[in-house]
Amino acid sequence: MDFSALTLSAGVVALAEMGDKTQLLSLMLAARYPKQALPIIGGIFIATIANHACAAFLGEWLTTLMNPEVLKWVLSLSFLGIGLWLLVPDHIDDAEGSKVADRAFQVFLLTIGLFFLAEMGDKTQIATIALGARYSDVLSVTIGTTLGMMLANVPAVWAGQKFTKRMPIKWVHAVAAVTFIAIGVATLIWS
C-alpha cells in the first residue's frame, strides 16, 4: 500500500470536492430524504468506489500506452488543468421530476445512480485518472480518492445546508487549485 498516494489522493479529492456538484447533490438528497442519511452515505460510497476504481485503472492503463516523456507532459498538463478548473464554480441543476418513495433501499439506489453519473467527467474523476497514471498503486489511489469523497460528502449529508454556509468555498477551491498546480509542476520537474 502506497500511503503517500493514498493520503495525497484523499487530500486533493476532499478539497476539490468542496462546493462541487456532487457535494451539492449530497445536500439536495439529505434535504429531500432527511431520515435516510445512512442509505445516502452508503450510495455515495458504492458509487465512488465503482467510478474511481474504473478511473484509476484507466489512468494506470494509459501509462502502458505512452512513453515516459509524453506521459510526464500529459500528467503535468492534466494536474495544471484540474487546478485551473477548480477555480470555476460548479452548479447543479434542480431535478424535481423524481417522486421516489422515502424508503431506504430506493434512496440508496437513487444515490448510487445519481452519484455515479454526476462523477462522469467531473474534476475528481479526471483527478483520479491522473493520480492512477502518476502512482502505480491503483488500490491506494482508489481508497484515497474514495476517502476524500467521503470526507467531503458525509458532513454535507449530516449537516445539510449549514455546512456550506460556514465553509468559505472559494478559499477551499483556491487551496485545492494550488495543490493540483503544484503537483503538475512537480510532475514536470521531477518525473
Contacts in CASP RR format, 6 or more apart in sequence:
PFRMAT RR
TARGET T0000
AUTHOR 0000-0000-0000
METHOD contacts of the structure
MODEL  1
MDFSALTLSAGVVALAEMGDKTQLLSLMLAARYPKQALPIIGGIFIATIA
NHACAAFLGEWLTTLMNPEVLKWVLSLSFLGIGLWLLVPDHIDDAEGSKV
ADRAFQVFLLTIGLFFLAEMGDKTQIATIALGARYSDVLSVTIGTTLGMM
LANVPAVWAGQKFTKRMPIKWVHAVAAVTFIAIGVATLIWS
1 137 0 8 1.000
1 139 0 8 1.000
1 140 0 8 1.000
2 135 0 8 1.000
2 136 0 8 1.000
2 137 0 8 1.000
2 140 0 8 1.000
3 140 0 8 1.000
4 135 0 8 1.000
5 131 0 8 1.000
5 134 0 8 1.000
5 135 0 8 1.000
5 137 0 8 1.000
5 140 0 8 1.000
5 141 0 8 1.000
5 144 0 8 1.000
6 140 0 8 1.000
6 141 0 8 1.000
6 143 0 8 1.000
6 144 0 8 1.000
6 147 0 8 1.000
7 144 0 8 1.000
8 131 0 8 1.000
8 183 0 8 1.000
9 128 0 8 1.000
9 131 0 8 1.000
9 135 0 8 1.000
9 140 0 8 1.000
9 141 0 8 1.000
9 143 0 8 1.000
9 144 0 8 1.000
9 145 0 8 1.000
9 147 0 8 1.000
9 148 0 8 1.000
10 143 0 8 1.000
10 144 0 8 1.000
10 145 0 8 1.000
10 147 0 8 1.000
10 148 0 8 1.000
10 151 0 8 1.000
11 144 0 8 1.000
11 148 0 8 1.000
11 151 0 8 1.000
11 179 0 8 1.000
12 127 0 8 1.000
12 131 0 8 1.000
12 176 0 8 1.000
12 179 0 8 1.000
12 180 0 8 1.000
12 183 0 8 1.000
13 124 0 8 1.000
13 127 0 8 1.000
13 128 0 8 1.000
13 144 0 8 1.000
13 145 0 8 1.000
13 147 0 8 1.000
13 148 0 8 1.000
13 149 0 8 1.000
13 152 0 8 1.000
14 147 0 8 1.000
14 148 0 8 1.000
14 149 0 8 1.000
14 151 0 8 1.000
14 152 0 8 1.000
15 152 0 8 1.000
15 172 0 8 1.000
15 173 0 8 1.000
15 175 0 8 1.000
15 176 0 8 1.000
15 179 0 8 1.000
16 82 0 8 1.000
16 86 0 8 1.000
16 123 0 8 1.000
16 124 0 8 1.000
16 127 0 8 1.000
16 173 0 8 1.000
16 176 0 8 1.000
16 180 0 8 1.000
17 23 0 8 1.000
17 124 0 8 1.000
17 148 0 8 1.000
17 149 0 8 1.000
17 151 0 8 1.000
17 152 0 8 1.000
17 153 0 8 1.000
18 152 0 8 1.000
18 167 0 8 1.000
18 169 0 8 1.000
18 172 0 8 1.000
18 173 0 8 1.000
18 176 0 8 1.000
19 89 0 8 1.000
19 90 0 8 1.000
19 164 0 8 1.000
19 169 0 8 1.000
19 172 0 8 1.000
19 173 0 8 1.000
20 90 0 8 1.000
20 122 0 8 1.000
20 123 0 8 1.000
20 124 0 8 1.000
20 152 0 8 1.000
21 90 0 8 1.000
21 91 0 8 1.000
21 92 0 8 1.000
21 118 0 8 1.000
21 122 0 8 1.000
22 44 0 8 1.000
22 115 0 8 1.000
22 118 0 8 1.000
22 119 0 8 1.000
22 122 0 8 1.000
22 124 0 8 1.000
22 149 0 8 1.000
22 153 0 8 1.000
23 152 0 8 1.000
23 153 0 8 1.000
23 156 0 8 1.000
23 164 0 8 1.000
24 90 0 8 1.000
24 92 0 8 1.000
24 164 0 8 1.000
25 92 0 8 1.000
25 114 0 8 1.000
25 115 0 8 1.000
25 118 0 8 1.000
26 40 0 8 1.000
26 44 0 8 1.000
26 153 0 8 1.000
26 156 0 8 1.000
26 157 0 8 1.000
26 160 0 8 1.000
27 156 0 8 1.000
27 157 0 8 1.000
27 160 0 8 1.000
27 161 0 8 1.000
27 163 0 8 1.000
27 164 0 8 1.000
28 92 0 8 1.000
29 36 0 8 1.000
29 40 0 8 1.000
29 107 0 8 1.000
29 110 0 8 1.000
29 111 0 8 1.000
29 114 0 8 1.000
29 157 0 8 1.000
30 37 0 8 1.000
30 40 0 8 1.000
30 156 0 8 1.000
30 157 0 8 1.000
30 158 0 8 1.000
30 160 0 8 1.000
31 160 0 8 1.000
31 161 0 8 1.000
33 39 0 8 1.000
33 40 0 8 1.000
33 102 0 8 1.000
33 107 0 8 1.000
35 102 0 8 1.000
36 102 0 8 1.000
36 104 0 8 1.000
36 107 0 8 1.000
37 157 0 8 1.000
37 158 0 8 1.000
38 104 0 8 1.000
39 104 0 8 1.000
39 105 0 8 1.000
39 107 0 8 1.000
39 108 0 8 1.000
39 111 0 8 1.000
40 107 0 8 1.000
40 108 0 8 1.000
40 111 0 8 1.000
40 157 0 8 1.000
41 150 0 8 1.000
41 153 0 8 1.000
41 154 0 8 1.000
41 157 0 8 1.000
42 108 0 8 1.000
42 111 0 8 1.000
43 108 0 8 1.000
43 111 0 8 1.000
43 112 0 8 1.000
43 115 0 8 1.000
44 111 0 8 1.000
44 115 0 8 1.000
44 149 0 8 1.000
44 150 0 8 1.000
44 153 0 8 1.000
44 154 0 8 1.000
44 157 0 8 1.000
45 146 0 8 1.000
45 150 0 8 1.000
46 112 0 8 1.000
47 111 0 8 1.000
47 112 0 8 1.000
47 113 0 8 1.000
47 114 0 8 1.000
47 115 0 8 1.000
47 116 0 8 1.000
47 119 0 8 1.000
48 115 0 8 1.000
48 119 0 8 1.000
48 145 0 8 1.000
48 146 0 8 1.000
48 149 0 8 1.000
48 150 0 8 1.000
49 142 0 8 1.000
49 146 0 8 1.000
50 116 0 8 1.000
51 115 0 8 1.000
51 116 0 8 1.000
51 119 0 8 1.000
51 120 0 8 1.000
51 125 0 8 1.000
51 128 0 8 1.000
52 119 0 8 1.000
52 124 0 8 1.000
52 125 0 8 1.000
52 128 0 8 1.000
52 141 0 8 1.000
52 142 0 8 1.000
52 145 0 8 1.000
52 146 0 8 1.000
52 149 0 8 1.000
53 138 0 8 1.000
53 142 0 8 1.000
55 125 0 8 1.000
55 126 0 8 1.000
55 128 0 8 1.000
55 129 0 8 1.000
55 132 0 8 1.000
55 145 0 8 1.000
56 128 0 8 1.000
56 129 0 8 1.000
56 131 0 8 1.000
56 132 0 8 1.000
56 138 0 8 1.000
56 141 0 8 1.000
56 142 0 8 1.000
56 145 0 8 1.000
57 132 0 8 1.000
57 138 0 8 1.000
58 129 0 8 1.000
58 132 0 8 1.000
59 129 0 8 1.000
59 130 0 8 1.000
59 132 0 8 1.000
59 133 0 8 1.000
60 132 0 8 1.000
60 133 0 8 1.000
60 136 0 8 1.000
60 138 0 8 1.000
62 71 0 8 1.000
62 74 0 8 1.000
62 129 0 8 1.000
62 133 0 8 1.000
63 71 0 8 1.000
63 133 0 8 1.000
63 136 0 8 1.000
66 74 0 8 1.000
68 191 0 8 1.000
71 133 0 8 1.000
71 191 0 8 1.000
72 187 0 8 1.000
72 188 0 8 1.000
72 191 0 8 1.000
73 188 0 8 1.000
74 133 0 8 1.000
75 130 0 8 1.000
75 133 0 8 1.000
75 134 0 8 1.000
75 184 0 8 1.000
75 187 0 8 1.000
75 191 0 8 1.000
76 184 0 8 1.000
76 185 0 8 1.000
76 187 0 8 1.000
76 188 0 8 1.000
76 191 0 8 1.000
77 184 0 8 1.000
78 126 0 8 1.000
78 129 0 8 1.000
78 130 0 8 1.000
78 133 0 8 1.000
78 184 0 8 1.000
79 127 0 8 1.000
79 130 0 8 1.000
79 180 0 8 1.000
79 181 0 8 1.000
79 183 0 8 1.000
79 184 0 8 1.000
79 187 0 8 1.000
80 180 0 8 1.000
80 181 0 8 1.000
80 184 0 8 1.000
80 185 0 8 1.000
81 180 0 8 1.000
82 123 0 8 1.000
82 126 0 8 1.000
82 127 0 8 1.000
82 130 0 8 1.000
82 180 0 8 1.000
83 176 0 8 1.000
83 177 0 8 1.000
83 178 0 8 1.000
83 179 0 8 1.000
83 180 0 8 1.000
83 181 0 8 1.000
84 177 0 8 1.000
84 181 0 8 1.000
85 123 0 8 1.000
85 126 0 8 1.000
86 123 0 8 1.000
86 173 0 8 1.000
86 174 0 8 1.000
86 176 0 8 1.000
86 177 0 8 1.000
86 180 0 8 1.000
87 173 0 8 1.000
87 174 0 8 1.000
87 177 0 8 1.000
89 169 0 8 1.000
89 173 0 8 1.000
98 110 0 8 1.000
100 106 0 8 1.000
100 107 0 8 1.000
100 110 0 8 1.000
119 125 0 8 1.000
124 145 0 8 1.000
124 149 0 8 1.000
127 145 0 8 1.000
127 180 0 8 1.000
128 141 0 8 1.000
128 142 0 8 1.000
128 145 0 8 1.000
131 141 0 8 1.000
131 145 0 8 1.000
132 138 0 8 1.000
132 141 0 8 1.000
134 183 0 8 1.000
134 187 0 8 1.000
135 141 0 8 1.000
155 163 0 8 1.000
156 163 0 8 1.000
156 164 0 8 1.000
END
